[in-house]
Amino acid sequence: MATTVRYKDGVTILEPSGKIMGTGVTELREAITAEIDASDTPRILIDFERVNMMDSSGLGTLMGAHVTITRQGGRVGVINVGKNIKNLIVRSRLASIFEHFTSEDEAVSTLGSEA
């Protein structure tokens, strides 16, 4: 798994690809942590378009990131969440904690508006 990081209008966009399982979870956690550490009020968007599978440890990483980011007054959003990952989030009863967006432009506009 690899995670591409790019920036747009004050929002960090993380684009993981492949499976968020095993070592992929560690790689994603490191990418998220680096971005959280680099900002006083992180604004992070995670694009799941190229992710085909995620396990509970991946979900745990997202939960940890959400807690840390909100404690710092930041925001985290997701786009392009596929059926398998959406089902995992819904089954875990965590769907309401992630800000879901239909497009990158909408997400960047909303997440970056308070920056």
DALINCOR-V380257 format. One record per residue. N is the residue number from 1. RES is the residue in one letter. OMEGA is omega in degrees with one decimal (NA if undefined). Layout:
{{N	RES	OMEGA} {N	RES	OMEGA}}
This chain:
{{1	M	176.1} {2	A	178.5} {3	T	175.1} {4	T	178.8} {5	V	174.3} {6	R	-173.8} {7	Y	179.2} {8	K	175.7} {9	D	176.1} {10	G	-179.9} {11	V	174.5} {12	T	179.8} {13	I	177.6} {14	L	-179.3} {15	E	176.4} {16	P	176.6} {17	S	-179.9} {18	G	-177.2} {19	K	174.8} {20	I	-178.4} {21	M	175.3} {22	G	-178.5} {23	T	177.2} {24	G	177.8} {25	V	179.3} {26	T	180.0} {27	E	179.2} {28	L	179.3} {29	R	-180.0} {30	E	178.7} {31	A	179.4} {32	I	-178.9} {33	T	179.4} {34	A	-179.3} {35	E	176.9} {36	I	-178.8} {37	D	-176.3} {38	A	-175.5} {39	S	175.5} {40	D	177.6} {41	T	-175.1} {42	P	173.7} {43	R	-172.9} {44	I	175.0} {45	L	178.3} {46	I	-178.7} {47	D	-176.2} {48	F	-175.0} {49	E	-176.5} {50	R	177.4} {51	V	-178.2} {52	N	180.0} {53	M	175.6} {54	M	178.0} {55	D	-176.2} {56	S	178.1} {57	S	173.9} {58	G	177.0} {59	L	177.1} {60	G	177.5} {61	T	178.5} {62	L	178.3} {63	M	178.4} {64	G	178.1} {65	A	179.8} {66	H	-179.6} {67	V	-178.2} {68	T	-177.9} {69	I	-178.7} {70	T	176.0} {71	R	179.0} {72	Q	179.8} {73	G	180.0} {74	G	179.7} {75	R	177.1} {76	V	178.7} {77	G	178.9} {78	V	173.2} {79	I	176.3} {80	N	179.0} {81	V	-178.8} {82	G	-176.4} {83	K	-177.7} {84	N	-179.2} {85	I	177.7} {86	K	178.2} {87	N	178.2} {88	L	-179.2} {89	I	180.0} {90	V	179.1} {91	R	179.7} {92	S	-178.5} {93	R	-178.9} {94	L	-175.1} {95	A	-174.1} {96	S	-176.9} {97	I	179.6} {98	F	175.3} {99	E	-178.8} {100	H	179.2} {101	F	-178.8} {102	T	178.8} {103	S	178.2} {104	E	-179.2} {105	D	177.9} {106	E	-178.9} {107	A	-178.5} {108	V	178.8} {109	S	-178.0} {110	T	-176.8} {111	L	-177.6} {112	G	-173.7} {113	S	-178.7} {114	E	-176.3} {115	A	NA}}
